[in-house]
Structure formats: C-alpha cells, structure tokens
C-alpha cells in the first residue's frame, strides 16, 4: 500500500465519499444553486436581513400555499437574553419570507405553555423541548411547516449554533413544502448499495436515508440515462464499457446534475472480495471521461497525511507487546481541517477517512 500513498496537499480539491455527510450533500446538490452553497443570514448594523438571490428566487416562485408555525416558549427566551434576541431575529426573518412570497406563505406565532394545547401541538409536530424548570417543564423554539396536501417539514429546535445556516434551513423547508413532488435520483454502482430480496441483503444506510426524501432508482446503463432524473449518482464505477461511458458523458454534457464517486481502494469492496476468495479491490476510475473533462485522478494512489494519521495496532513484536503505529492512509480530520462555514460540514467535529483518493 505504501507505493499508493501520496502526501496530503491542501491545494487538492479534497476527499470523496464522506459517508457521514452523504445524504446532506446530495440534498444540498439538488436544492441549491452555486451562489446559495454557503449562505448565512447577514444581519447588518441597521438590523435589516440581507437574503441571498437564491432564496429570493425560490420565494418568488412559491405556488403551493405554505403555513409556517413558529413555536416560541416565553419562559425559555426569558431565561436567555441571547436566545431572546435570536428568536426575535428568526421571527423577523420569517416575516421577510412572507413578504417575498407574495402572500403564498402564512406565518403563525405560537407560544406554548407547559401542559397546554399549544404544547400538545408542538409535540405532535415532532418539535424538541428543552427543560426550563427543575420540575421538568419543557420550552420550545422550533418551526413546523405544512402545505395543502398535508406534507410536514420541521426544524425541531432552532439552534443558535446553526445561526449562520438559518437562511439555508428555512429556505430548504419552504422549498420542500412548495414543491411536494419528490425529486428523482438515479444511481449506478458496482457496489451492492441497494436492496436485493433474492440475496437477502438490505440497502446501505445512505440509500435508505435517501429513499425517505427522494424517489431513488437504480440505473442499469443498458439504455440511455433517463432525462427526468434530478440527479445521477455514479458510485465506484468499475468494468464499464464504451457504451456505459458514452451514456454518462452524454448525460453530463447535456448539463444534467451528476455526482461521481471514485475510489482507488474501496475497503468495503475488498471485504466483499475476501469473503468470495477474490483479489482485493483494484479501485474505480473513469479515466477516458476524466481526461476529456480536464480532471486529474490517479487510481493507483491514495491521500496520506502524517499529521492526521490514525493510530492503529500493527500486531505484536517478538516480546509479545502490541505495536502501535500511525497509519497515514487512514485519516482523522478535525478543527481547522473541517470547513465550518459550509452547511454540509459546519457542525461536524471530526471526520474519519480510510484510503481516500484525491482530485486535482
């Protein structure tokens, strides 16, 4: 493996295949325009909210009536002046959404008290309460949205820690309710990520999670890729022939949303091969397409980093003592190595990566 490792260079585009953020990343790719990628609320000195052009466009196109119910417990905000200010800011931002929607969005402010019908409604919507008294009474600061077809989307607790992503969270919720038809995702993969009742295995968790939000279907590449897909996922492509590559290339060239995940050494595939007594995984690549698109990728190398290397056990020495060493192909990223102003990774404290490739 040592000859496949390349020292980490921060100029690279980064690591692919972060399963911990996969579902959020896919949802963001479908939902966001590039200019809306990392927006946050900008509260100016005049206390006027500046919204992104992406949000304004989405709100101007709302056709399905949407009702937003902001639950704010008086006792909760009384106990925290900073939360009180944040709750006021959130309400004012929502009022701005109502204004920009041309009347399609209706806002209700609900102040639930302990053991009240309003608290029952908050619980019924799935909002998360936090203790506000020693007796265990709960306070609420969350948002529940519905449309005319009884779809429900909630922010169970509007956390101040996500203040920089508040605009994204609100706009995503409104967009989901204003466009209730599920977006369609197609995937192509050499890995058994979907379910197969005949072979008695369940779908991977990321696929199961995606199916809760999207219409997910497997694409075989026996025919051209359907034009009605909102997003195509190409995951660990292996053993593709000229026709397969042609269909993918044409889909991309027509401007369709596509995310491609390649891996120089899939540890999941290798485990499967070992069970079948087959050679280790030899990596995935779309060399011909990457060359045409100007993407540099070497499936014979993985990214390595001495600073972020994970400590692993490498057996025992002649005295029977455990050998602990830094394995530079398995990385742990934290602190400044995680982009905190990005809505996908902003709340992550640590990311573990194993034998990842790199793009340049």
N, C-alpha and C positions, 0 to 999 in steps of 0.2 A: 504493500500500500504506500510505502514511503515515496516511491517514484511518481505517485499520482497526486501528491500534496503540493500545493502552491501557497506561498506565504500570503497572508491577507493584505490586500491593498485597498485603502479606503476610497480610492478612485473608482473601484468596481461598482457596478450597479446594485450589488447586494446579493442576498441569498434567496433562492427559490424554495417553494414547498414548505412554508411555515404553517404546519397544520393547525397550530393553536389559533391563528388568525384567518384561516382559510375561508370560513363561511362569511365573516365580516368583510373580508377583502373582495369576495365575489359579489356580495350585495352592494358594496360601495362602487364596484366597477360598473354594475348595471345602472345604479341610481345616479351617479354623479357625472357631471361634466368635469373636464380637467380643471377648470377655474374654480370648481366647488370642492376640489380634492381635500384641502386642508383649512377650510374657512373656520372662523370662530367669530363670536359676536364681538363687535368693536363698539365699546361704549365711550363716546367722545366726551370732552370736557363739558359740553352742553347737554350731556345726558341724552343724546339722540342716537338711536341704534342705526348703524350702517350695515345693511344686509348685502350679501353677495348678489351679483347679477343672476347667478344660477337660481337662488331662492326666489328672486323677483319673477323670473320667467316661469317657474313652477307654479307660484301662487296665481299668476295672471291666467294660467291655463286650467285652473281648477274648474271642473264642470259638475262633478258629483258633490252635492252638499255634504259638508263635514261638520260635525259638532265636537268641539273640544271642551272637556270639563277639567278645569284646574282645581285640584283639591289642596287647600292650604289650611292647616290647623292653626288657629290663633295662638294657642298656648305654645306650640312648637316654635313659632317665629319670635314670640316674646322672649324665650329663653336664649336666643342667639341673635344679637343685633346684626351680625354679618349675614345670617340666613334670612333675616327680615328684609335686608336690602336686596339680597339675591332674589327673594320671592317677588318683591316689587318689580325688579328688573325683568324677571321672567314673565310676569303679567303684562307689563308694558310691551314686551317683545311680541307676545301673543296678540295683543291688541293691534299691533302693527301688521301682523299676519292677516287679521280680519280685514283691516283697511285695504290691503293689497289684493285680497281675494275677490273684490267686487261683490261682497255680500254672500259668497258661497260658503264661507267659514263662519260658524256661530260659536261664540265663547261663553261658557258658563263658569262662574267662580263659586266654588262650594267650600264651605268652612265646616268640616266635620268635627263634632264634639264626641267625647267618649260615650259609647252606648247609644248613639243617636242613629236615626235612619240614614243620615248622610255618611256615617261611618260604615254602616252596612253596605251602602252603595260603593264606597271606596274598596272595601274588602271584596265585594262581588266583582269589581273590575280587575282585581288582582294587584292593587296597589300595596306597597310595602310600608307598614307602620313602624315607627321607632318609639321607644319608651320615653315618656315625658314626665312621669311621676313614679315615685317609689312603689306605688300600688300596681304599676304595670300598665297604666293607661297609655294608649298609643296616639301619636300625632302623625299627620300625613302631609306630604308635599310631592304630589305626583300628578300625572296627566293621563286622562283616558279619552280616546277619540273613537267616534263611531261614524258610520255613513248610513245611507238609506237602505242598504242591503244587510244591515246588522253586523258588518265586519267590525272588529275591535282591535285597536292597537294601543299599547300603553307604554308610558315611561313610569315604572313602578315607584321610583323615587328620583326626583330631580336633584342629583348630587352636585354640590358646589365644586367638587373635584373635576367634574366634566363641564365646567362653565365655558371653557374655550371651544367645546364641541356642541354647545347648546343649539346653535342655529342648525347644525347638521342633524341632530337628533329630532328637532321639531319638524324640519322640512322633510326628512325621511318619513316620519309618521304621517304627515299630511299627504305626501305623495302616495304612500301605500293605500290610504283610505280613498283618495280621489281617483285612484286607478286600481280598483279592486281585482281586476283580472290578473292572475299570476303570470309573472314573466316566465319565459320558456328558456331552459338551459339544456344544451346537449353536451354529452361528454364522449370522448374517445380515449380509451386507456388499455394498456397491456396488463394492468393490474386488476385483480378481482375486487374492484371497489363497489360494484353493485351487488344486489342480492341474487341468489340463484337457488330457488326452492329444490331443484333436482339434486344439486350438490350440497344442500343443507347448510349454506352459509349466509349470514346476514350482511347487509350493506355496511360499508365503513361508516363510522360515526359522522364524518363530514357530509357524506351523501345523504344520510338520514336527516341531518340538520337542514341541508339544502331543500329537501323534499317538503319540509314544513313550511317553507317560504316560497318555493318556486315549483314550476312544473318541470321536472327533471326527467330526461330520457337519454338512453344510450344510442349513440350513432355508430353504425357499422362501417361506413365508407364503401359499402357495396354500390351505393348510388351517390350522386352529388349531395352535398350537405344542404338540408332544408333552409330555405330563405327566411322562414318565420322564426328562427331562433333569435332570442335576445342576446345570448352569449354562448360561445362554443368553448369548452374546456378540452384541451389536449394534454393528457396526463401520462407521462412516461411512455412516449411513443417508441415502439420497437418493431422491427421487422416490417416496416412499411414499404410498399412497392411504389412504383412511379405513379400509379393511378391514385393511391391514397394521398401522396404528397401533392398531386395536382389538385385534387378536390380541396385540400386545406389551403393551398396557395390561392386558388380562385376565390374561396370564401373570404380570405384576408384582403385580397386585392379589391374586392367589392366594398371594402370598408366596414365589414361586419365585425362586431366585438369578438375578440378571441384572446384567451389566455393560454399560454403554452408552458407546461412544467416539464423540464428535462432534468435528468439526474445522472451523474456519472457513476453512481454506485448506490442503487436502491437496496437498503438493508432489508426492507420488507420483502422485496422480490427474492433476495438472496436466501432469506429464511424459508420462503416457499420452495425454492430450488433445492435446498438441503433436505427438506422433507421428502422430495421426489428423487433424491440422489442425483441431482443435476448440478452442473458447474455453477459457480457464483454468478450473480447478475453482472452483465458486461456494460451496463449503462444504456441511456437513451439519447437520441440525437435526431435532429432534422437538418443535417449538415447542408444539403443542397438548398433548402429553403433559407436557412440562416445566412448562407453565403450570399444569396440573392437579395436578402433584406438588409445586409450590412451588419449582422450580429456575429460577434466573435464568441465562440464557445468551444471548449476542448473537453470531450467526454472522458479523456484519459487523465484528467487532473481534478482534484478536489481542493477546496479552500482550506488552508490551515492557519492557525494563529497561536503563537506561544503564550500570549497574554490571556486569551480566552479559553485555552485548552482545559478540558475537563480532566480531573484526576480519576484514574481508573486502576483497577487491580490487574497486574500482568502476571499472575501466577505466584510461585514461591521460589526463593533462592535455594541453594544447596543446604542451607541450615533450616529450611522449612519456614522461613519468615516470609510474610507477604511482600510482594514487590509492588509499590505504588508509584505510578509514573504519570506524567502529563501526556495525554493523547491529543495531539494538535488537530486531528481530523474531527474530533467531537468538541464543539464549542459551546460556551455559555456566554451569552451577551447580556449585559446589564448596564445600568447607569447611562452615561453619555453615549453608549453604543446603541441605544434604542431611541428612535426618533419620537420624542414626546409631543411634538406639535402635529402629529398625524393622527387622524381619527382612528385608524386601524390599530396602531401600536401605542397610542398615547397613555393607556392605563396599564400596560404590561410592565412588570418589574424585572422579568428575566425571560430569555428565550434560549432554549436548548436546541442545538442543531447537530445533526450527525452526517458526516461525509457529504457535505453540500458542494455543488458546483458553483461556478461564478460566470457572469456575463460581462463583456466589455464592448 
